[in-house]
């Protein structure tokens, strides 16, 4: 690797690589970068490069040609930073060096725990997504984010073999917005539930069947707004941590493959509108009553969950709905305010009250369709209650 004008490769200095666009061959990034390094504009080649405790800056207008099974890894060492900030007119492009590129030609850009100061803007990642050997876990995404990086915005991820972006449980991206996804083999975004609130908007998804996959290994502990995206969220069930305050934004759609949504001692509000309800539904292509369990709150009367303009459907099988496996779509304390909402296709009741029900308000302000029993279940004896 040759140095640019005025630069050296010694630790602690700045080294320049590539550039010019003068028709010569693109220079190859070294296997290890431990000094601040700037590359581009023009083109550089990438095989397998690890950045440790240094900043790699990629100039606007740079094309990074990635070799077979190549990756760029910024690991756990503090200060390992990738600054790839293109512009609208001069984006940065990571792409396969193959003449006929295909999904999975290369592996990933991996932003480990030490890469918190990293920034990506106006950058494209194409034809990556092979399981990433930069870490023993082999994550399957073209861009793997495991640090609370500063910014991922105006980024395009396309034609990945697996996910487009994987956002880990400690990622906490501080600005994630206006990104574009197309042609990815799996859900374009795989996000740990702990970081679902970090997804900003608007993001663009070109494929009609795309979705955001939630990894619900850990509960959601943060406070804030769960933002609407242009595609649904999909999960096998999730848990909101006690004392958390979360509002699900109008127009958000959550699809369950099974399990339940548990909000014990948490404030979880569904803030839909007439034009854009919050929808909690089945992920199955031919949904049926009982495809998933229920949305359950604790019985604590000091909490007042607010559900307005929501559609809750195709659940009620009781699985994961508390240890008693109650077949209902929604289990709430009597203080719950439920308005302008639709409950339909339940294998059991529509709403179960912890103790008494606010029968007059719940029946008057909501709609019930294809409910197997009830639609309410009230009282300490768990009596099914018809609406007046």
C-alpha positions in Angstrom: 0.0 0.0 0.0 1.4 3.4 -0.9 0.9 6.6 1.1 -0.8 9.7 -0.2 0.9 13.0 -0.3 2.3 14.0 3.0 1.2 10.8 4.8 2.9 7.8 6.3 1.7 4.5 7.6 3.0 4.9 11.2 0.7 4.5 14.1 -1.0 7.7 15.1 -0.5 9.4 11.7 -2.8 9.8 8.8 -2.2 7.6 5.7 -3.8 8.2 2.3 -4.8 5.4 0.0 -6.3 5.2 -3.5 -7.9 8.1 -5.3 -7.6 9.9 -8.5 -9.7 7.9 -10.9 -6.7 8.0 -13.3 -7.3 4.7 -14.8 -4.7 2.7 -12.8 -5.5 -0.4 -10.7 -7.3 0.2 -7.4 -5.0 -0.2 -4.4 -5.7 -2.9 -1.8 -6.5 -2.0 1.8 -4.1 -3.7 4.2 -5.1 -6.6 6.4 -4.8 -4.5 9.5 -5.3 -0.7 10.1 -4.0 0.7 13.4 -3.3 4.2 12.3 -5.8 6.8 11.2 -6.2 6.3 7.5 -8.0 8.2 4.7 -9.0 6.5 1.4 -10.4 7.8 -1.9 -11.9 9.4 -3.8 -11.7 7.0 -6.7 -11.5 3.3 -6.0 -9.9 0.9 -3.5 -10.0 -2.9 -3.1 -11.0 -4.7 0.0 -10.3 -8.3 0.9 -10.4 -8.8 4.7 -9.4 -5.7 6.7 -9.6 -5.2 10.4 -9.5 -1.6 11.9 -8.3 -1.5 15.5 -8.2 1.7 17.6 -8.0 3.9 14.6 -10.3 5.9 12.2 -10.8 4.8 8.6 -12.2 7.7 6.6 -13.7 7.0 3.2 -14.0 10.1 1.0 -17.1 10.9 -1.0 -17.0 9.5 -4.5 -15.1 6.3 -3.4 -15.9 2.9 -4.8 -14.8 0.0 -2.5 -14.5 -3.2 -4.6 -14.8 -6.2 -2.3 -13.2 -9.5 -3.1 -14.9 -12.9 -2.6 -15.9 -13.5 1.0 -14.3 -10.1 1.9 -15.2 -8.0 4.9 -14.3 -4.8 6.8 -14.3 -5.3 10.5 -14.2 -2.7 13.2 -14.1 -4.7 16.4 -14.3 -4.1 20.2 -11.2 -2.0 20.6 -12.2 1.5 21.7 -11.8 4.2 19.0 -12.2 1.8 16.1 -14.1 4.2 13.8 -15.5 4.1 10.3 -16.4 7.5 8.8 -18.1 6.9 5.4 -19.9 10.1 4.6 -20.7 10.5 1.0 -22.9 13.1 -0.6 -26.0 12.9 -2.8 -23.8 13.7 -5.8 -20.8 11.6 -4.8 -21.9 8.6 -2.8 -19.7 5.9 -1.4 -20.3 2.4 -2.8 -19.3 -1.0 -1.4 -19.8 -3.5 -4.2 -18.6 -6.9 -5.4 -15.5 -6.9 -7.6 -17.1 -9.7 -9.7 -17.9 -8.9 -13.3 -21.4 -10.5 -12.8 -22.2 -9.7 -9.1 -24.6 -11.9 -7.1 -26.0 -11.7 -3.6 -23.4 -13.1 -1.1 -20.3 -12.3 -3.2 -18.8 -10.8 0.0 -19.6 -10.8 3.7 -20.1 -7.6 5.7 -19.1 -4.3 7.1 -19.0 -5.1 10.8 -19.2 -2.3 13.4 -18.3 -3.9 16.7 -18.6 -2.5 20.3 -15.6 -0.1 19.8 -17.1 1.6 16.8 -19.5 4.0 18.6 -18.2 7.1 16.8 -18.8 5.7 13.3 -21.0 7.5 10.8 -22.5 6.3 7.5 -24.2 8.6 5.1 -25.0 8.4 1.4 -23.4 5.0 1.2 -24.5 1.9 -0.7 -23.8 -1.7 0.2 -24.5 -4.2 -2.7 -24.3 -8.0 -3.1 -22.9 -8.7 0.4 -24.6 -10.6 3.2 -22.6 -13.9 3.2 -22.3 -15.1 6.9 -19.7 -12.8 8.3 -16.5 -14.4 9.6 -15.4 -11.1 11.2 -17.0 -12.5 14.4 -17.5 -16.1 15.6 -21.2 -15.6 15.7 -21.3 -15.3 11.8 -24.1 -12.8 11.6 -26.0 -12.9 8.3 -26.2 -9.3 7.0 -24.3 -7.0 4.7 -24.1 -4.3 7.5 -23.8 -5.5 11.1 -24.1 -2.9 13.8 -23.2 -3.8 17.4 -22.3 -0.3 18.7 -24.3 2.9 19.4 -23.0 4.5 16.2 -23.6 8.2 15.6 -25.5 8.0 12.3 -26.8 5.7 9.6 -28.7 7.9 7.1 -29.3 7.9 3.4 -27.8 4.5 3.2 -28.8 1.9 0.6 -28.5 -1.9 1.2 -29.4 -4.0 -1.8 -29.2 -7.6 -3.0 -27.8 -9.0 0.2 -27.8 -12.8 0.5 -29.5 -12.5 3.9 -30.5 -9.5 5.9 -29.6 -6.0 4.8 -28.8 -4.6 8.3 -28.5 -6.4 11.6 -28.8 -4.1 14.7 -27.7 -5.9 17.8 -29.0 -5.5 21.4 -26.4 -2.9 22.4 -26.4 -0.9 19.1 -28.7 2.0 19.9 -28.0 3.9 16.7 -28.4 7.5 17.5 -29.8 8.5 14.1 -31.3 5.9 11.7 -33.3 7.5 9.0 -34.0 7.9 5.2 -32.4 4.5 4.4 -33.4 2.4 1.4 -33.6 -1.4 1.1 -34.2 -3.6 -2.0 -33.7 -7.2 -3.2 -32.5 -8.6 0.1 -32.8 -12.3 0.7 -34.3 -12.0 4.2 -35.9 -9.2 6.2 -34.0 -6.1 5.2 -33.7 -5.1 8.9 -33.1 -7.5 11.7 -33.3 -5.5 15.0 -32.9 -6.5 18.6 -36.1 -5.6 20.5 -34.0 -3.5 22.9 -33.2 -1.2 20.0 -36.5 -1.1 18.1 -37.1 2.5 19.3 -33.9 3.7 17.6 -35.4 3.1 14.1 -36.3 6.5 12.7 -38.3 7.4 9.6 -38.9 7.6 6.8 -37.1 4.5 5.5 -37.9 3.1 2.1 -38.5 -0.6 1.3 -38.8 -1.4 -2.4 -40.1 -5.0 -2.0 -43.7 -5.5 -1.3 -43.1 -8.6 0.9 -40.3 -7.1 3.0 -40.6 -6.7 6.8 -38.6 -5.9 9.9 -37.6 -8.9 11.9 -37.5 -8.4 15.7 -35.0 -10.5 17.7 -36.9 -10.6 21.0 -34.2 -12.4 23.0 -34.1 -9.5 25.4 -37.0 -7.4 26.6 -37.6 -3.7 25.6 -36.2 -1.6 28.4 -36.3 1.9 26.9 -38.8 4.7 27.0 -40.0 6.4 23.9 -41.9 6.1 20.6 -42.0 3.0 18.5 -42.0 4.6 15.1 -44.1 3.5 12.1 -42.3 2.0 9.2 -43.4 1.4 5.6 -43.3 -2.4 6.2 -44.6 -4.5 9.2 -42.6 -5.7 12.2 -42.6 -9.4 12.7 -41.9 -11.3 15.9 -42.6 -14.5 17.7 -43.7 -12.6 20.8 -42.1 -9.9 22.9 -41.9 -8.4 26.4 -41.9 -4.8 27.5 -39.8 -4.3 30.6 -41.6 -3.2 33.8 -41.6 0.6 34.3 -40.9 1.3 30.6 -43.1 3.8 28.8 -43.6 3.1 25.1 -46.1 4.6 22.7 -46.6 2.7 19.4 -47.1 5.3 16.6 -50.1 5.5 14.4 -49.8 3.2 11.3 -47.5 0.7 12.9 -48.2 -2.9 12.0 -46.9 -5.8 14.2 -47.3 -9.3 12.9 -46.9 -12.3 15.3 -45.8 -15.8 14.3 -47.0 -17.0 17.7 -46.5 -16.1 21.4 -47.8 -13.0 23.1 -47.0 -9.3 23.7 -46.4 -8.9 27.5 -46.5 -5.5 29.1 -46.4 -6.3 32.8 -46.1 -3.2 35.0 -45.2 -1.2 31.8 -47.0 1.7 30.1 -47.6 0.6 26.5 -50.0 2.8 24.6 -51.4 2.2 21.1 -51.8 5.6 19.5 -53.6 5.0 16.3 -55.7 7.3 14.2 -58.8 6.7 12.1 -56.7 6.9 9.0 -53.7 4.9 10.4 -54.7 2.5 13.1 -52.1 0.5 15.1 -52.5 -3.1 13.9 -51.5 -6.2 15.9 -52.2 -9.3 13.8 -51.1 -12.7 12.5 -48.0 -13.1 10.4 -49.4 -16.2 8.6 -50.3 -15.8 4.9 -53.7 -17.3 5.6 -54.5 -16.0 9.1 -56.9 -17.7 11.4 -58.3 -17.1 14.9 -55.8 -18.4 17.4 -52.6 -17.8 15.4 -51.0 -16.1 18.4 -51.7 -15.5 22.1 -52.7 -12.1 23.5 -51.6 -8.6 24.4 -51.4 -8.7 28.2 -50.9 -6.0 30.8 -50.5 -6.4 34.5 -53.5 -6.1 36.8 -52.1 -3.0 38.6 -54.9 -0.5 38.9 -52.5 2.4 39.1 -51.6 1.9 35.4 -53.8 3.3 32.7 -53.0 1.8 29.3 -54.5 3.8 26.4 -55.5 2.0 23.2 -57.1 4.2 20.6 -57.8 3.3 17.0 -56.2 -0.2 17.2 -57.0 -3.4 15.3 -56.2 -6.5 17.3 -57.0 -9.7 15.4 -56.3 -13.5 14.8 -55.1 -14.2 18.3 -56.7 -15.6 21.4 -55.1 -19.0 21.7 -53.8 -18.3 25.2 -50.2 -19.3 24.6 -47.9 -17.1 26.6 -50.9 -15.2 27.9 -49.9 -15.5 31.6 -49.4 -18.9 33.2 -53.2 -19.5 33.1 -53.2 -19.5 29.3 -56.3 -17.4 29.0 -57.9 -17.4 25.5 -58.4 -13.7 24.8 -57.0 -11.0 22.5 -56.4 -8.4 25.2 -56.0 -8.7 29.0 -56.1 -5.3 30.8 -56.7 -3.7 34.2 -60.1 -2.1 34.7 -58.5 1.3 34.4 -57.7 0.7 30.7 -59.0 3.3 28.2 -60.0 1.4 25.0 -61.6 3.5 22.3 -62.3 3.4 18.6 -60.8 -0.1 18.2 -61.7 -3.3 16.4 -61.3 -6.8 17.9 -61.9 -9.6 15.6 -61.1 -13.3 14.9 -60.4 -14.4 18.4 -60.3 -18.1 19.5 -61.6 -16.9 22.9 -62.9 -13.6 24.2 -62.0 -10.1 22.9 -61.1 -8.4 26.2 -60.4 -9.9 29.6 -60.5 -7.5 32.6 -58.4 -8.1 35.6 -61.3 -8.1 38.0 -64.1 -5.9 36.8 -64.6 -4.6 33.2 -65.6 -1.1 32.2 -68.4 -2.7 30.3 -70.2 0.4 29.2 -67.2 2.2 27.8 -65.5 -0.9 26.2 -68.7 -2.1 24.6 -69.9 1.3 23.4 -66.6 2.6 21.9 -65.3 -0.5 20.1 -66.3 -3.1 17.5 -66.3 -6.9 17.9 -66.3 -9.3 15.0 -66.0 -13.1 14.8 -65.3 -13.4 18.5 -65.7 -17.0 19.8 -67.0 -16.0 23.3 -67.8 -13.0 25.4 -66.8 -10.6 23.9 -65.7 -9.6 27.5 -64.6 -11.7 30.4 -65.0 -10.0 33.7 -65.1 -10.5 37.5 -63.1 -12.7 39.8 -65.1 -15.7 38.6 -64.0 -15.0 35.0 -67.6 -14.7 33.8 -68.1 -14.2 30.1 -70.0 -11.0 29.6 -72.0 -10.0 26.5 -72.2 -6.4 25.5 -75.6 -4.7 26.1 
